[in-house]
Amino acid sequence: MKQNLHWIFKKWGFLKSDSPNILETRIQELEDRVRVLEEENIGQSNALYECWNSLDARIDILAENKTDV
């Protein structure tokens, strides 16, 4: 089955003459959003590791106190 090669233009309502510029702009916007999400993911991962380490330290303190009694 043959498909229209410009289906994406039709789907998103782009004119064929404007499409390359619009698509390049949209791709750049999406790349920027991905970059921000990756940075946020790194920040969240770091925060989770900090929480994990803090909990481990507290558990160790509780375990030491329990053995001292």
C-alpha positions in Angstrom: 0.0 0.0 0.0 1.4 3.4 -1.0 1.4 6.1 1.6 1.6 9.8 1.2 5.2 10.8 2.1 3.9 14.0 3.5 1.4 12.5 6.0 3.0 14.2 8.9 2.5 17.6 7.3 -1.1 16.8 6.8 -1.5 15.4 10.3 -0.1 18.5 12.0 -1.6 21.0 9.6 1.7 22.2 8.1 2.0 23.6 4.6 4.5 21.8 2.5 6.5 24.9 1.8 6.8 25.8 5.5 7.2 22.3 6.8 11.0 21.9 6.9 11.4 25.1 8.9 8.6 24.3 11.2 9.8 20.7 11.7 13.3 21.9 12.5 12.0 24.3 15.0 9.8 21.6 16.6 12.7 19.2 16.7 14.8 21.8 18.5 12.0 22.4 21.0 11.7 18.7 21.7 15.5 18.3 22.1 15.5 21.2 24.5 12.6 19.6 26.5 14.5 16.2 26.6 17.6 18.0 27.8 15.6 19.6 30.7 14.0 16.3 31.6 17.4 14.6 31.6 18.7 17.2 34.0 15.7 16.9 36.2 16.1 13.1 36.2 19.7 13.5 37.4 18.6 15.8 40.1 15.9 13.4 41.3 18.3 10.5 41.2 20.8 12.4 43.3 18.1 13.4 45.8 17.0 9.7 46.1 20.6 8.6 46.7 20.9 11.2 49.5 17.7 10.0 51.1 18.8 6.4 50.8 22.2 7.2 52.4 20.5 9.1 55.2 18.1 6.2 55.9 21.0 3.8 55.9 22.9 5.9 58.4 19.9 6.2 60.7 19.3 2.4 60.5 22.9 1.9 61.4 22.6 4.2 64.4 19.4 2.4 65.6 21.1 -1.0 65.1 24.1 0.1 67.2 21.9 1.5 69.9 19.9 -1.7 70.1 23.0 -3.8 70.5 24.3 -1.5 73.3 21.2 -2.1 75.4 
